[in-house]
């Protein structure tokens, strides 16, 4: 088990929005449930929670220069969070306009406000997608010298190879001095009820 102190741990939920989750397919049902379980545990102890929301306007270069079809348009149903993971009043939302939750966003200011410090504190990363938005988030925290834990049952990639690739990278010597991979039922959050462990074969 991994014991976490909510005072020195942040939960980051990346891009759990209607459009993206629909694109990721039916496997998202279990991922959403797993993330919700972790979120409930953080909420139960007044933990530090950051929701990342990927949004675009119609004049974004993805559409006007590179010809991608419109998606995640600010204010649309597709860009909204899935119902199970909607932020509660007072929970922080960091909006981004690229795969990178640090690029031209308020992420670093939010970390400072929440008193989450590099070289000291831990960030638990969940969400989609394993080899793009989650990947960039993990690398962003890694290079800023945060201890970073990726919950492998709380992330998902569209392509079959994307999650094994990302997890192999996180476990490699390039990252594993401050990045670790775990499952949600291996976490114990001080002050929160212990998670229910699944029976073998369940």
N, C-alpha and C positions, 0 to 999 in steps of 0.2 A: 504493500500500500504506500501511496505517496501522500504525506501529510502537508496540507497547505494552510497558511495563516491568511485569513481574508484581509487583514490589514496590509499585507505585503504582496497580494496577488490580485491580478486583474483578469477578468473573463472577456475575451474579444470574440464576437460573433460576426463573421464576415459574410455579407451579401445574402442573407437568408430572406430573399424576396420572391414574390410570386412568379415573376417571369423566369428567373434563373432556376428556381426549384422545379417548375414545370418542365423546363428543358432537360433537367437532370433525370427526370423520369420517376417511376414508382418506387425505386430504392430509397428515394428521399424520405419516405414515410418513417422509416426506422431511424434515419439520421436526425430528422426533426425531433422525434421522440427522445433520442439520446441527448441532443442539445438542450431540449426543454428540461430534462432531468437535472442536468448540470446547472442550468439557469435557475431553476427553482431552489437548488441548494445555495447558490450565491445570494439569491433574494432573501432566503430565510435568515441569513446572518447579516443582511445589509451590506453585501459585498460590492466590489467595484466592477461595474459592468459597462462595456463599450459595445454598442451596436454599430457596425459599419454598413453604410448604405451606398451602393453604386448607382449614380444617376447621370443622365445626360440631358442636354438641351439640343434642339434640332440643328443648331449651328455648330455642333461639335465636329472637329476634324475627322473623327471616325466616319461620319456621314458625308460631310461636304468635300473632303479631300480623298479619303480612302474608300468611299463607296459602300460602306457597310449599311445594311438595312437598319432602320430605326429600331431602337430598343432601350429599355430602362429610362424612358423619358420622364423627367422630373414631374411629379404630380400624377402620374398614371397609375392604374391598378397594378400593372406589371412591376413597377418600381417600388411598390409598397411591400412591407414586410409580410411574411406568411402569418396567418392569424395566431398560430401557436406561439410565435416568437416576437410578437409586437412589443416594442418597448413600453414599459410603464411610465407614467408621469414622473419626471425627475431623472430617468435613466438617460445616459448620454448617447447621442447619435453623431457619428462622424460621417459626413458625406464626402464622397470622392468621385472623380470623373475619369478615373483610369483604373487599371488593376492594382495600383499602388496606393495603399491607405495612408501613406505619409506624404505623397507628392501633392503639394498645394492644398493641404487639408489642415484641420485643426488638431490632428492626432497628437503632436508633441505638446501643444498647449493643454490638451485634455489630460495627458499623462502627468504633466506638472500639477494641474489642478487636483488630480486624484492622489497626488503624492506617491506616484509609482516611479521609482528611481532605477536608473541603469546601474549595473554592477551590484545590485542589491536585491531587487524585487523580481517577481515572476509574472509572466503573462501566459494564460492558457488560451490557445487558439482553436477555434471551431469554425465550420462554415463550408462554403463552396468558393471556387473550385480548387481541387487539390494542387494542380500544376500551374495555376495562374493567380487568382486573387488570394487564396489561402497561402500559396507559395510566396507571393510578394510580401504578404503580411509577416510571415515567419522570418523571411530574410531581413525585412525592415527592423524587426525587433532584435534579431540576431546581431546585425551590424551596429546597432545602438547599445549593445552589451546588456540586454535583458536576458535573464534566465527565461527560456521559452519552452513550454510543453504543448505538443500537438496531440490532440485526442483523435486517434485513428478511427474510432467508431463515430466520431462527430464531424467528419469531413467527407467530401465526395467529389469525384471527378467524372466528367462526361465520358471521356475515352477510357477504355478498359485498362490501358497501360499507365494512365496519368497518376493514379494514386500510388501504385507500387513504385513508380519513378520518384515521386515526391518524397515518400517515406524513406526510400533508400538514400536519397540525398540528405535528409534530416538526420539519419543515423550514421552518416559517413563522417570520417575524421575532419572534413572541412567545417562541419557544423556542430558535432556532438559534444563539444566542450561547454556549450551553453544552450543547446537545443536537445530536447528529449522527446520520445514518442511513448504514449501510454494509452490506456483505455479509460473511459469515463468511470467505470466501476472500480478502478484502482485508486481513485482520488478520495482522500478524506479531507473535508474542509472543516477546520476547527469551529465548533459551535453549531454545525449543521448535522441533521440526521445522516447516518451512514447510508450509502446507496445499497439497493438490493442487488445482490450478485445473481446472475443468471445461472440456472442449473446446467450442468454439462449436458450437451445435446439439445438444449432448448432453442 
